[in-house]
């Protein structure tokens, strides 16, 4: 009586014998760029679910293609969700209400912001345009709270000076 090869050797043999066919299958469905990742995911799932593989080689081959098909379906669903999210974000960004009409003050503030260093201007934008607290702004920018507070104070002083200078000259 011949000994039955252990499960891991069988899985390795099945994957080696079917990898090229699975890759071609995946290339036709998800494209050459994503097929390697899909094959890797397929192989990982086959390995994890080795106890579910049918005993006969033909059944095992078909079962692996079923796993690959599920990987394709998951990939397609993920791409669809990302596309829908992108569209929603695009809609939010491009349909956001604008200031009606752009006042001189708004233009003056924007011009004054351009005179600040990029970090100081970003702190002001995060706090005043995006509604984050100074503490939240510090986290977003990877700064200690005290640094964000002192930079925010400096930014406000620079803005006040720039706006006062602008108004004095107009």
C-alpha positions, 0 to 999 in steps of 0.5 A: 500500500502506497503512502498518501502524500501529505496535504502540504506536498499535494497543495504545492504540487497542485499550485505548481501544476496550475499556476500558469493556467491560473495566471492566464485566467487572471490576466484575462479578467483583471489585466496583466498589471493586477494578475500577479497580485490576484494569483498570490491571493489565490494561492494564499487562499488555496493554501489556507483552505487546503483541507477543502481541496477535493481529492481528485486532481481534476476536481482540485483544479476546478476548485482552484479556478473557483477560488481564482474567480472569487478573487476576481469578484472581490477585486472587481468589487473593490475597484467599483467601491474605489471608483464610487468613492472617487466619484463621491469625493469629486462631487463633494470637492467640485460642488462645494459652495463657493463664497458668493461673491468673492469679497475683497477681504477674502482676496486679501486674506488669501494674498496674506496667506501666500506670504506665510511659510507653507507650514504656517499657512497650512495651520491657518487653513486647517484651523479656519478653513477645515475646522480642526482644533489646534490639537487636531491640527498638531496631530495631522501635521505630526507636531507636538501640541505646544509647537502647533499652538506657538506656530498658530500664534505666530501665523496670526501675528504675521497675518494681522501685520500683512493685512494691516499693511495692505489696508494701510496702503489701499 
